[in-house]
């Protein structure tokens, strides 16, 4: 199978987008092969025709999850492909109900995207071996567990993430090693359908999860810029009547490669 693809750098969360149609049932295996051949790629999304009125395309992530960084990348792809001039790019995205609008902003240091994130279904807790209960922010398709940095080693997190995902009955699971005083975290993300566990350079949904948790804990709206290995992503969470009512992330995005390959 010959595939056209682009590779994007949204805050170093290197994302490969396949623009050639691939049957949905084959996407996890194709994604796993593409990632195995390109160790710098952290995730894969597939661009499909939109079925939702108003959307310019559909982004289907490799595990059916939602990804804010990949959504920003898809928005820039669509804007360049279609010559869009309006700042808002409407997308249809796996793991998100309704139209997802991504606002593109060209600054002196490049292109930045702001994307509306799915609201958490709930903020609960999860049991992590040798750590105890930790906050768990549950989105449709992915659950992020926020673990104090230093409470668990990277090796222990890698050993725990698969059974944790199974226990949470989630399609994907993140363990976020969060250093609150430094406003920083390191994200480990496991996707069940592909069997991949990756220490990501930047995680949009993880950033949103931390922002939502901080608003939940403070019982107030919160905005926080979170440093990750690849750079900084900003989360803004609005808190209304005891719940998160709006959630956005903002980050830098750039095209780094375009090509064609055989799988």
Phi, psi and omega in degrees: 000129179263129185237133167272139183211162169229151177241131187240155178239086171266099182053043176066009174274073194302123190234126176259126178249123179267123181260350173281135180300132176230127179307138185306320183293338182267349188298315180302317180292319178297317179298315180299320180291317179299319180290322180297326181276346182226085187300339180281345180279128184261340180198160182229138174234156182241128181268126184232160172299141180285146172252347182271127180304133178096339181281143181273338174193170174248135172255117177250112180286159190300332179247012182078008182277174172262144175219120180292318180296317178294326178296318175301316181298316179296325179295317178294319177304311182295319180297319180287320180296317188261359181066036182288137180250338178292144182292334182266127178246116182273128183235158166252127188225139176302143178078007180227131181268124178093186180286132174259124180255126177247124180265126180257136185225116179272121180242179182297333181259018176119200186262133178240144178239142172239124185234138173287126182265155172299146176281145178297141175291324176193162173240114188232213177220159178221149180269124178246128182307135177067004178240317184103203182284135178230156178299138178233117180261115189260115171253164172294112177102336180208141175241129179252128177256127185261113188243131178303132177301134182096344180282339181211144177282164177298321180296318179293323177296318179297322179288332186271336194292324180291307177297329177295316179299319179295318181295325180278352182054045182254152175289330179211155185217140175241140167249116184254111178277101195256120174259091187297316180301330182266359186050054184214152172207158175246121186260127169253123184237126178248130177247119189297315188293331179260346181071020184261136173236120189230132167281104186279149177284334176202136184230111181292313181291328175294320176300315179297322180298316179295317178300316179296319180296317180297322176294318178300314182293322182274347186056042183199159177296146182219145170229131184214136174262120189248120179281132178231171185307327183264355183147197186245134174238138181258132175247137175233122182240123176267136183244118182224127175051045172082016178205165176286120184257342177203147185211123179229157168231152179228131180204169181275144179219139180213147174278131180241343180200147175219134183189194181221143182213164175256137173232000000 
